[in-house]
């Protein structure tokens, strides 16, 4: 049985220097003790004011089994890491490293009287993360797709008996979007089901806001920066055709551009501007950027723009990691920007160069105008991307991730509050303030969002795609046609 002392034991393990976790909440704790078998008493250190008490509770750990190990031994102990104890729907029955993990029904599960979990056993097979391997092992009727010659494996007895019912989000399915489009959309009843999760990746377009810099593209060095104008940055947002990229490159799978998933952030318009070249052109002309030759293949030029010499071309370098999808998206953006009279010169570099601060083509060196970056979402703390102390440069070894070199004393102040406060309401209000400033100032733009997803056979039900853990309702996984949810 789980009892309060199990939580105290977990606190003691977490407090040990050998346990590789943040000690912040531990350092804020004066004492953590049991009152009785079901009650914990937490006392914070003097001066600490908080209302996020859930952050100061340690999930129980089984001292009666693990207490014989020291904290550093727990990290390596076979029975701890290969046969974990818990109170969930399933327990580990067999674990073959690199092959599979077999789970069995927990007869002591608290929902047993509801007939849960549904299955007696579950097996997680470990394959390589490539999308084509996983598609080839997924159970579904392949016969309707023979015409397409998709190379998705044979529908034979081997797959029917030993194939998989589900592909987890650990598999990289980005290169299988065209095939998934056919499997889900070409017939009235989809052969597989895609379950999008709340986590994933977000393409973000960073503007270089440095007043002057040397560009990696000859002739695009900036002694005065057109991107210093907020209206120019907003115009670029209106001139990026996200929908065409979504449909042409990613087969409609990405979500609308959005950077944060936070309750307080719902009050802020975080979405990218809808593609509207007319609005973009209007903003540019109001800012003094004129079409001098009625040729979309040449950039607009400046006319009486503050701090910008007349005749300066609205031409930018565009840095991105060299992948097929990134190149395809960048060329679509180039065409849509051209409709507004904005010219970009695309430079795709390998990831080992893009992310290496020692190379001149790295995003950390700031020798670009626009840079497309894939970033993990949700971004629950945007401060590292915008605080002035995080601008990459010689002073920090080019290690900062404020790629735009955005500076704002107001942002710095709000981010300091966000970092220091322990009050939930104040933290949410501060985050709202930060998001509002970013939305108004536009130091970067969200492009398409690529959620992680699970692919399953079309009759596997109760997969929870509403929260980060899609397996949170694993006890209810069941085969039904159609699914009730």
HELIX and SHEET records of a PDB file:
HELIX    1   1 UNK A    4  UNK A   15  1                                  12    
HELIX    2   2 UNK A   24  UNK A   27  1                                   4    
HELIX    3   3 UNK A   53  UNK A   56  5                                   4    
HELIX    4   4 UNK A   63  UNK A   66  1                                   4    
HELIX    5   5 UNK A   71  UNK A   74  1                                   4    
HELIX    6   6 UNK A   78  UNK A   82  1                                   5    
HELIX    7   7 UNK A  112  UNK A  114  5                                   3    
HELIX    8   8 UNK A  131  UNK A  137  1                                   7    
HELIX    9   9 UNK A  143  UNK A  148  5                                   6    
HELIX   10  10 UNK A  157  UNK A  162  1                                   6    
HELIX   11  11 UNK A  174  UNK A  176  5                                   3    
HELIX   12  12 UNK A  177  UNK A  185  1                                   9    
HELIX   13  13 UNK A  226  UNK A  228  5                                   3    
HELIX   14  14 UNK A  230  UNK A  238  1                                   9    
HELIX   15  15 UNK A  242  UNK A  249  1                                   8    
HELIX   16  16 UNK A  264  UNK A  267  5                                   4    
HELIX   17  17 UNK A  277  UNK A  286  1                                  10    
HELIX   18  18 UNK A  324  UNK A  338  1                                  15    
HELIX   19  19 UNK A  351  UNK A  354  1                                   4    
HELIX   20  20 UNK A  363  UNK A  365  5                                   3    
HELIX   21  21 UNK A  383  UNK A  385  5                                   3    
HELIX   22  22 UNK A  388  UNK A  390  5                                   3    
HELIX   23  23 UNK A  394  UNK A  396  5                                   3    
HELIX   24  24 UNK A  409  UNK A  420  1                                  12    
HELIX   25  25 UNK A  424  UNK A  441  1                                  18    
HELIX   26  26 UNK A  474  UNK A  476  5                                   3    
SHEET    1   A 2 UNK A  29  UNK A  36  0                                        
SHEET    2   A 2 UNK A  39  UNK A  44 -1                                        
SHEET    1   B 3 UNK A  90  UNK A  96  0                                        
SHEET    2   B 3 UNK A 100  UNK A 105 -1                                        
SHEET    3   B 3 UNK A 121  UNK A 125 -1                                        
SHEET    1   C 6 UNK A 166  UNK A 167  0                                        
SHEET    2   C 6 UNK A 444  UNK A 457 -1                                        
SHEET    3   C 6 UNK A 192  UNK A 207 -1                                        
SHEET    4   C 6 UNK A 370  UNK A 377 -1                                        
SHEET    5   C 6 UNK A 315  UNK A 321  1                                        
SHEET    6   C 6 UNK A 343  UNK A 349  1                                        
SHEET    1   D 2 UNK A 289  UNK A 290  0                                        
SHEET    2   D 2 UNK A 301  UNK A 302 -1                                        
SHEET    1   E 2 UNK A 460  UNK A 461  0                                        
SHEET    2   E 2 UNK A 478  UNK A 479 -1                                        
END                                                                             
